[in-house]
Amino acid sequence: MTYGELIWTSWSKKKELAAIKLLEHKRRVERYFNRKVNPRTFVQGDLVLKQWLLAGTNLGVPKLEPNWEGPYIVREVARPNTYYLMTSEGIQLPRTWSGDDLKKFYA
């Protein structure tokens, strides 16, 4: 084995060890973060508030406008964390909503 090959194998082993340590660190950080996360799931019939979504930031909406609108009723669970909503009058909203943009309404 030549000197160049010896250095190359030593360098590749160090690189592989660093990659393993990096993956272990990522796993630890993810586990620490996920310990504090409470998943929000809604079932059909739950009352929820929908986050007020704006297309742009300069639409002239006053600063003191409410951040949430509703309450709405969960009409159907399309997929995990994806919901169809309707108003209390029975008017269905045309698209699905992410669970990240909803919060439970307690009445």
C-alpha positions as CSV (number, residue, x, y, z in Angstrom):
1,M,0.0,0.0,0.0
2,T,1.4,3.3,-1.0
3,Y,1.5,6.4,1.2
4,G,-1.3,8.1,-0.8
5,E,-3.6,5.1,-0.5
6,L,-2.9,4.9,3.2
7,I,-3.9,8.6,3.6
8,W,-7.0,8.1,1.4
9,T,-8.3,5.2,3.5
10,S,-7.6,7.0,6.7
11,W,-9.4,10.1,5.4
12,S,-12.4,8.0,4.2
13,K,-12.7,6.3,7.5
14,K,-12.7,9.6,9.3
15,K,-15.4,10.9,6.9
16,E,-17.5,7.9,7.5
17,L,-17.2,8.2,11.2
18,A,-18.2,11.9,11.1
19,A,-21.3,11.0,9.0
20,I,-22.3,8.4,11.6
21,K,-21.9,10.9,14.4
22,L,-23.9,13.5,12.5
23,L,-26.8,11.1,12.0
24,E,-26.7,10.2,15.7
25,H,-26.8,13.9,16.6
26,K,-29.8,14.5,14.3
27,R,-31.6,11.6,15.8
28,R,-31.1,12.9,19.4
29,V,-32.2,16.4,18.5
30,E,-35.3,15.1,16.7
31,R,-36.2,12.9,19.7
32,Y,-35.7,15.9,22.1
33,F,-37.9,18.1,19.9
34,N,-40.7,15.5,19.3
35,R,-41.0,14.9,23.1
36,K,-42.5,18.4,23.5
37,V,-44.8,18.3,20.4
38,N,-48.5,17.7,21.0
39,P,-50.2,16.5,17.7
40,R,-53.5,18.1,17.0
41,T,-56.1,15.8,15.6
42,F,-59.8,16.6,15.0
43,V,-62.7,14.3,14.5
44,Q,-65.9,14.9,12.5
45,G,-68.1,17.4,14.3
46,D,-65.4,19.2,16.2
47,L,-65.6,23.0,16.4
48,V,-62.4,24.6,15.1
49,L,-61.1,28.1,14.4
50,K,-59.4,28.7,11.0
51,Q,-56.3,30.9,10.8
52,W,-56.9,34.0,8.8
53,L,-54.8,33.5,5.6
54,L,-53.7,36.4,3.4
55,A,-52.1,36.1,0.0
56,G,-49.7,39.0,0.5
57,T,-48.5,41.0,3.4
58,N,-49.3,44.5,2.0
59,L,-53.0,44.1,1.5
60,G,-53.9,46.9,3.8
61,V,-55.3,44.8,6.6
62,P,-55.2,46.6,9.9
63,K,-52.8,45.5,12.5
64,L,-55.5,44.7,15.1
65,E,-57.6,42.4,12.8
66,P,-58.3,39.0,14.4
67,N,-55.9,36.2,13.5
68,W,-58.5,33.5,13.7
69,E,-62.0,33.2,12.1
70,G,-64.8,30.9,12.8
71,P,-66.0,28.7,14.4
72,Y,-66.3,26.1,11.7
73,I,-67.4,22.5,12.0
74,V,-65.1,19.6,10.8
75,R,-67.3,18.0,8.1
76,E,-64.9,15.3,7.0
77,V,-61.4,14.0,7.6
78,A,-59.8,13.7,4.2
79,R,-56.4,12.4,5.2
80,P,-54.4,12.6,8.4
81,N,-54.0,16.3,9.3
82,T,-56.3,17.4,6.3
83,Y,-59.9,18.4,6.9
84,Y,-63.0,19.6,5.1
85,L,-64.9,22.4,7.0
86,M,-68.4,23.8,7.0
87,T,-70.0,26.8,8.7
88,S,-72.7,26.4,11.4
89,E,-75.3,27.2,8.7
90,G,-74.2,24.1,6.7
91,I,-72.3,26.0,4.0
92,Q,-69.3,23.9,2.9
93,L,-65.9,25.5,2.4
94,P,-64.6,24.6,-1.1
95,R,-61.1,23.3,-0.2
96,T,-59.3,21.2,2.4
97,W,-57.5,22.8,5.3
98,S,-54.4,21.6,7.0
99,G,-54.5,20.8,10.7
100,D,-51.6,23.3,11.2
101,D,-54.0,26.1,10.2
102,L,-56.7,25.0,12.7
103,K,-57.2,25.1,16.4
104,K,-59.9,23.7,18.6
105,F,-62.7,26.0,19.6
106,Y,-64.0,25.5,23.1
107,A,-67.6,26.8,23.6
